[in-house]
Structures are given as structure tokens and as C-alpha cells.
Amino acid sequence: MNNLLCICIPTYNRADKVDETLAFLIPHCKKYNISICVSDNNSSDHTCDVVNKHQQEYSLIQYKSNESNIGPDKNFESALKMSTCDYSWLLGDDDVILFSEIDSVLTTLTDNAPDFLVVNTRNQVTEKLPDHYSDKNKLLRELGWHMSFISSLIFSKECIKSARFSDFYGTGFAHIGAVFSYLAKLDLMDVRWVDKVLVTTLRTDDDFPSWYSQLLLVFGENWLNTIVSLPTQYTAESKLIGARNLWEKSSIISMKALLLLRAYNMLSYSDVNRHYTVLSALIGNKSFLVFIISLIPKVLIYKPISIVFNLYMKKRNKETLLLRN
């Protein structure tokens, strides 16, 4: 087994996704002897059978099923704590690593032994950023938003051991809250950034994520509360910039995404009204536009929005199929 790096996958009732992800990862992991840990959040589907099948092919797969559904945050932590390696890559169960660039990651971990490593994902950070961060506030301002995506994060063993995930249970962002709280305690911080895109998705369905109908709660209230509650080593200005950047830079949260929510009956006036204070903090005057979107009759926008959405899915699925081949 490669004791340098482990891949940690939390999952729940997504046997087909896990099946595809493991089938993709295993041939590459064999080459590098990289172990894989799967933490199953008490799935009621055939996830266990799927993982057992792949264990027959690759012995470096560990599997654990929780006694009950402990929620996503605790399951992120559970997956990471299965690892005994120096570094652990937290990976979504429908994401895969582009191993064409894995050597650069292993070299960075070996040569620099950073406290943490962040990689570019399909959400793509497009601006040029430094490959080394020693300033906590600069990291929060420039990469905090991107680190909200779990597959961008490679944890050191010490971070997993010492970070207080429990302080952020129930937010959906325990992974990022724990990381920044851990880094706040370090006198000298060494976080590395890899700007090459190293993670993409295998998804070819058009299902919405389970949290999508609660976007304003999860990526609004929960996100803002997580960042605001970070230790005082982070300035109020850095927290505000870091929180706002998720809404400014992520394609998941955009006016197009909100129009999609409205078209598919997942955004109402009452939703916006309930979270308006948070929206005002995150997007300022643009929060008024969200109000307007919530009032648009669904029948007027469903057809054009569904066409745009279907075109996007075709493009993404084409890229995924090229990747598989």
C-alpha cells in the first residue's frame, strides 16, 4: 500500500454512482498502490454489494457502513478517519481524479509536506493564483469558496486528527469549517494550490442534487454562518469576501441557477423572503433580482430554461463519455 495518499469516499444510497467511480479509479489506483476508503451512511440500496464486488478486484479498498445515517458532515469525517495515510483526498461519490496529473500531486506532497493541498476541479478556478499560501486570510479570500467542494481537498493526517469537525455539524460545510479552524491554530501555515484541473464528474443523468431545492438554506444561511463563525484569526473583511466569492464565482450558485430553481418549482417568494437578510449580505443589491425571479410565473420560463438546461447536460455528458473512453 502507498502510505502517502488515500482516497476517501463518503456515500449514501448511490450504489450506481459508487460502482462507476470505483470502476474508474481502481485501474489507476493499482498503478500507484493507492488505497480507497468508502464510508457508507447506512445505505438501504445495494452499495455494500457493489463495494464488495470491487474489493474482489482490488484488495486496497476499505468499507464501513455506519449503524445509522449520521448526516453528510459526520460521514465526511468518518471517511477521512478511516485512512491511515499521510494524506487523504476527500472525493465525492460521483467524482473521479484525472490521474494524468497525479504525479505532480504526489511530488508536491512528498517534497513539501504541506499542511493541506487544494486542487482545481471541474468548477474551475480560472484566475491565476499562487501555488503556495502562508497567509490564512488570503487563502480564505481567494480559495475559500472553491474549498466548499469536497473533492478539491487533500487533508494531512494531522489536520484530520486535530480539526474539530464537530463544531460545524449540520451545516453541510464541516469539511471547510474544520480546515480553516485547524489552520487558524498554526503559527506557520503551508497550503499548496494545484491549478490544473484534477477532478471531474462521471454523472450523465439530469437529476438535481438532493440539496438543490434547499439551495438558499445550504449555500446561503449555512454557508454564511460557517464562514462568519471561523476563529478571530480571520478578519471580518476576509470572512465577508470569502463568503461572497462563492456566489460570485461558482456556477452552482448564479442567476441562471436561480432561474432553473424557479422554472422547476424549487424557488418561491417565501423562500427568498425567509433568507433575504443572508442574501443581502452575500450578494448585496442583487438580492432584489432574486426576489424578482421568485415572482416570475413558472409557465413563462420553464420551456426556455429547460432547453438551456438540456443543452448544458448534453455538453457535460459528452465530456464525461470522452473521459470514460
C-alpha positions as CSV (number, residue, x, y, z in Angstrom):
1,M,0.0,0.0,0.0
2,N,1.1,3.6,-0.7
3,N,1.2,5.2,2.7
4,L,1.4,8.7,1.2
5,L,-2.1,9.1,-0.2
6,C,-5.5,7.6,0.3
7,I,-8.8,8.4,-1.5
8,C,-11.8,8.7,0.9
9,I,-15.3,8.5,-0.4
10,P,-18.4,9.2,1.7
11,T,-21.7,7.9,0.2
12,Y,-25.3,7.3,0.8
13,N,-27.8,5.4,-1.3
14,R,-25.9,5.9,-4.5
15,A,-24.8,2.4,-5.4
16,D,-24.7,3.0,-9.1
17,K,-22.6,6.1,-8.7
18,V,-20.1,4.3,-6.4
19,D,-20.0,1.4,-8.9
20,E,-18.9,3.7,-11.7
21,T,-16.5,5.7,-9.6
22,L,-14.7,2.6,-8.2
23,A,-14.5,1.0,-11.7
24,F,-12.8,4.2,-13.0
25,L,-10.5,4.7,-10.0
26,I,-9.2,1.1,-9.5
27,P,-7.0,0.7,-12.6
28,H,-5.2,3.9,-11.8
29,C,-5.0,3.3,-8.0
30,K,-3.5,-0.2,-8.8
31,K,-0.6,1.5,-10.6
32,Y,0.2,3.7,-7.5
33,N,-1.0,1.3,-4.8
34,I,-3.3,4.0,-3.6
35,S,-5.9,2.7,-1.1
36,I,-9.6,3.7,-1.1
37,C,-11.8,4.1,1.9
38,V,-15.6,4.1,1.5
39,S,-17.8,5.3,4.3
40,D,-21.4,4.3,3.7
41,N,-24.0,6.3,5.6
42,N,-26.2,3.3,6.3
43,S,-27.5,3.0,2.7
44,S,-30.7,1.0,2.1
45,D,-29.7,0.1,-1.5
46,H,-27.0,-2.3,-2.7
47,T,-24.0,-0.1,-2.0
48,C,-22.4,-2.8,0.2
49,D,-22.7,-5.4,-2.6
50,V,-21.2,-3.0,-5.1
51,V,-18.2,-2.3,-2.9
52,N,-17.7,-6.0,-2.0
53,K,-17.6,-6.7,-5.8
54,H,-14.8,-4.2,-6.3
55,Q,-12.9,-5.5,-3.2
56,Q,-12.6,-8.8,-5.0
57,E,-10.6,-7.0,-7.7
58,Y,-8.7,-4.6,-5.6
59,S,-7.7,-5.5,-2.0
60,L,-6.8,-1.9,-1.0
61,I,-10.5,-0.9,-0.6
62,Q,-11.8,-0.5,2.9
63,Y,-15.5,-0.3,3.5
64,K,-17.5,0.8,6.5
65,S,-21.3,1.1,6.9
66,N,-22.5,3.4,9.7
67,E,-25.0,1.9,12.1
68,S,-27.4,4.8,11.2
69,N,-27.5,7.7,8.8
70,I,-25.3,10.2,10.7
71,G,-25.7,13.0,8.1
72,P,-23.2,14.3,5.5
73,D,-20.9,16.2,7.7
74,K,-20.2,13.3,10.1
75,N,-19.8,11.0,7.2
76,F,-17.2,13.2,5.6
77,E,-15.3,13.0,8.9
78,S,-15.9,9.2,9.1
79,A,-14.5,8.6,5.6
80,L,-11.4,10.7,6.4
81,K,-10.7,8.9,9.7
82,M,-10.7,5.5,8.0
83,S,-7.4,6.5,6.4
84,T,-4.0,5.8,8.0
85,C,-2.0,7.5,5.2
86,D,-0.1,10.8,5.5
87,Y,-2.7,12.5,3.2
88,S,-6.3,11.8,2.4
89,W,-8.2,13.0,-0.6
90,L,-11.9,13.6,0.2
91,L,-13.8,12.6,-3.0
92,G,-17.5,12.9,-3.9
93,D,-19.0,9.5,-4.8
94,D,-19.7,10.6,-8.4
95,D,-16.4,12.4,-8.9
96,V,-13.1,11.0,-10.3
97,I,-9.5,12.0,-10.3
98,L,-7.7,12.7,-13.5
99,F,-4.7,10.6,-13.0
100,S,-2.7,12.1,-15.9
101,E,-1.7,14.8,-13.3
102,I,-1.4,12.6,-10.2
103,D,2.4,12.5,-10.3
104,S,2.5,16.3,-9.7
105,V,0.3,15.9,-6.7
106,L,2.4,13.1,-5.2
107,T,5.6,15.1,-5.8
108,T,4.1,18.1,-4.1
109,L,3.1,16.0,-1.1
110,T,6.5,14.3,-0.9
111,D,8.7,17.3,-1.4
112,N,6.8,19.9,0.5
113,A,4.8,18.0,3.1
114,P,2.2,20.8,3.2
115,D,-0.5,21.2,5.9
116,F,-3.1,21.0,3.3
117,L,-3.5,20.8,-0.5
118,V,-6.2,22.2,-2.7
119,V,-6.7,21.1,-6.3
120,N,-8.7,22.6,-9.2
121,T,-11.9,20.8,-10.1
122,R,-14.4,20.9,-12.8
123,N,-15.8,24.0,-11.2
124,Q,-12.5,25.5,-12.4
125,V,-10.8,28.4,-10.8
126,T,-9.8,30.4,-13.8
127,E,-7.7,33.2,-12.3
128,K,-4.0,32.8,-11.8
129,L,-3.3,32.1,-8.1
130,P,-0.1,31.4,-6.2
131,D,0.9,27.8,-5.7
132,H,1.7,28.4,-2.1
133,Y,-0.2,30.1,0.7
134,S,1.2,31.1,4.1
135,D,-1.4,33.8,4.8
136,K,-4.7,32.4,6.3
137,N,-6.7,35.4,5.3
138,K,-5.5,35.4,1.8
139,L,-6.4,31.7,1.5
140,L,-9.9,32.3,2.8
141,R,-10.4,35.3,0.4
142,E,-9.1,33.6,-2.7
143,L,-9.8,29.9,-2.3
144,G,-12.3,29.5,0.5
145,W,-15.3,29.4,-1.9
146,H,-13.7,26.7,-4.0
147,M,-12.8,24.6,-1.0
148,S,-16.5,24.3,-0.3
149,F,-16.4,21.5,-2.9
150,I,-15.2,18.4,-1.1
151,S,-13.4,16.9,-4.0
152,S,-10.9,19.8,-4.1
153,L,-9.5,18.9,-0.6
154,I,-6.5,16.8,0.3
155,F,-6.1,16.6,4.1
156,S,-2.9,15.9,6.1
157,K,-3.0,13.3,8.8
158,E,-2.5,15.9,11.5
159,C,-5.4,18.0,10.1
160,I,-7.8,15.0,10.3
161,K,-6.6,14.2,13.8
162,S,-6.8,17.7,15.2
163,A,-9.5,19.5,13.3
164,R,-12.8,20.0,15.2
165,F,-15.4,18.8,12.6
166,S,-18.0,18.6,15.3
167,D,-18.1,22.4,15.7
168,F,-19.7,22.5,12.2
169,Y,-22.0,19.5,12.2
170,G,-25.3,20.2,10.5
171,T,-24.0,22.9,8.2
172,G,-23.0,20.8,5.2
173,F,-19.6,22.6,5.4
174,A,-17.9,20.8,8.3
175,H,-15.1,20.0,5.9
176,I,-14.2,23.6,5.3
177,G,-15.0,24.9,8.7
178,A,-12.8,22.2,10.3
179,V,-9.9,23.0,7.9
180,F,-9.9,26.8,8.4
181,S,-10.2,26.4,12.2
182,Y,-7.3,24.0,12.2
183,L,-5.2,26.3,10.1
184,A,-6.0,29.2,12.4
185,K,-4.1,27.5,15.2
186,L,-0.9,27.2,13.2
187,D,1.8,29.8,13.6
188,L,3.3,28.9,10.2
189,M,0.9,27.6,7.6
190,D,1.8,25.8,4.3
191,V,-1.1,25.2,2.0
192,R,-0.4,24.3,-1.6
193,W,-2.6,25.0,-4.6
194,V,-2.7,22.9,-7.8
195,D,-4.3,24.9,-10.6
196,K,-4.5,22.0,-13.1
197,V,-8.0,20.5,-13.2
198,L,-7.6,17.2,-11.4
199,V,-11.2,16.3,-10.7
200,T,-14.3,15.8,-12.9
201,T,-17.6,14.1,-12.6
202,L,-18.9,10.8,-14.1
203,R,-22.5,11.9,-13.9
204,T,-24.6,11.6,-17.1
205,D,-28.1,11.9,-15.5
206,D,-30.0,15.1,-15.2
207,D,-31.1,14.5,-11.6
208,F,-30.8,17.5,-9.3
209,P,-28.6,17.1,-6.2
210,S,-30.6,16.3,-3.1
211,W,-29.8,19.7,-1.6
212,Y,-30.8,21.7,-4.7
213,S,-34.3,22.6,-3.5
214,Q,-32.7,24.0,-0.3
215,L,-30.0,26.0,-2.1
216,L,-30.8,29.2,-0.3
217,L,-30.6,27.5,3.1
218,V,-27.4,25.4,2.4
219,F,-25.4,27.8,0.2
220,G,-27.0,30.9,1.9
221,E,-27.6,30.7,5.6
222,N,-25.5,27.6,6.4
223,W,-22.5,28.8,4.2
224,L,-22.5,32.3,5.7
225,N,-22.8,31.1,9.3
226,T,-19.9,28.7,8.7
227,I,-17.6,31.4,7.5
228,V,-18.7,34.0,10.0
229,S,-18.1,31.6,12.8
230,L,-14.5,31.0,11.9
231,P,-11.9,32.0,14.6
232,T,-10.8,35.6,15.1
233,Q,-7.5,34.9,13.3
234,Y,-9.6,35.6,10.2
235,T,-10.6,39.2,9.7
236,A,-14.2,40.3,9.2
237,E,-13.3,41.6,5.8
238,S,-11.7,38.3,4.8
239,K,-14.8,36.4,6.0
240,L,-17.1,38.6,4.0
241,I,-15.1,38.4,0.8
242,G,-14.6,34.6,1.2
243,A,-18.4,34.1,1.8
244,R,-19.4,36.4,-1.1
245,N,-17.0,34.8,-3.6
246,L,-18.9,31.5,-3.5
247,W,-21.9,33.4,-5.0
248,E,-19.7,35.4,-7.4
249,K,-17.5,32.7,-8.7
250,S,-19.4,29.4,-8.5
251,S,-21.6,28.2,-11.4
252,I,-23.7,26.2,-9.0
253,I,-24.9,29.5,-7.4
254,S,-25.8,32.0,-10.1
255,M,-28.8,33.9,-11.5
256,K,-29.0,31.1,-14.1
257,A,-29.2,28.5,-11.3
258,L,-31.9,30.5,-9.5
259,L,-33.9,30.8,-12.8
260,L,-33.6,27.0,-13.0
261,L,-34.9,26.6,-9.5
262,R,-37.9,28.8,-10.3
263,A,-38.6,27.0,-13.5
264,Y,-38.7,23.6,-11.7
265,N,-40.8,24.9,-8.8
266,M,-38.0,24.9,-6.3
267,L,-37.8,28.6,-5.5
268,S,-40.7,30.7,-4.1
269,Y,-41.2,34.2,-2.8
270,S,-41.5,32.8,0.7
271,D,-38.1,31.1,0.3
272,V,-36.4,34.3,-0.7
273,N,-38.2,36.4,2.0
274,R,-37.1,33.9,4.6
275,H,-33.4,34.2,3.6
276,Y,-33.4,37.8,2.4
277,T,-31.1,39.1,5.1
278,V,-28.5,36.4,4.3
279,L,-28.9,37.1,0.5
280,S,-28.3,40.8,1.1
281,A,-25.1,40.0,3.0
282,L,-23.9,37.7,0.2
283,I,-24.9,39.5,-3.0
284,G,-25.9,43.0,-1.9
285,N,-28.3,44.8,-4.2
286,K,-28.5,41.7,-6.4
287,S,-30.7,40.1,-3.8
288,F,-33.6,42.2,-5.2
289,L,-33.1,40.3,-8.5
290,V,-33.7,37.1,-6.7
291,F,-37.0,38.4,-5.4
292,I,-38.0,39.2,-9.0
293,I,-37.0,35.7,-10.1
294,S,-39.2,34.2,-7.4
295,L,-42.2,36.1,-8.7
296,I,-41.8,35.1,-12.4
297,P,-44.7,32.8,-13.4
298,K,-43.1,29.3,-13.9
299,V,-45.0,28.7,-17.1
300,L,-43.2,31.7,-18.7
301,I,-39.7,30.4,-18.2
302,Y,-40.0,26.6,-17.9
303,K,-39.6,25.9,-21.7
304,P,-36.6,28.2,-22.4
305,I,-34.8,27.3,-19.2
306,S,-35.4,23.6,-19.7
307,I,-33.9,23.9,-23.3
308,V,-30.8,25.7,-21.9
309,F,-30.5,23.1,-19.1
310,N,-30.8,20.2,-21.5
311,L,-28.1,21.7,-23.8
312,Y,-25.8,22.1,-20.8
313,M,-26.4,18.4,-19.8
314,K,-25.7,17.2,-23.3
315,K,-22.4,19.1,-23.3
316,R,-21.4,17.8,-19.9
317,N,-22.4,14.2,-20.8
318,K,-20.3,14.4,-24.0
319,E,-17.3,15.4,-21.9
320,T,-18.0,12.6,-19.5
321,L,-18.3,10.0,-22.2
322,L,-15.0,11.2,-23.7
323,L,-13.4,10.8,-20.3
324,R,-14.6,7.3,-19.9
325,N,-13.2,6.3,-23.3
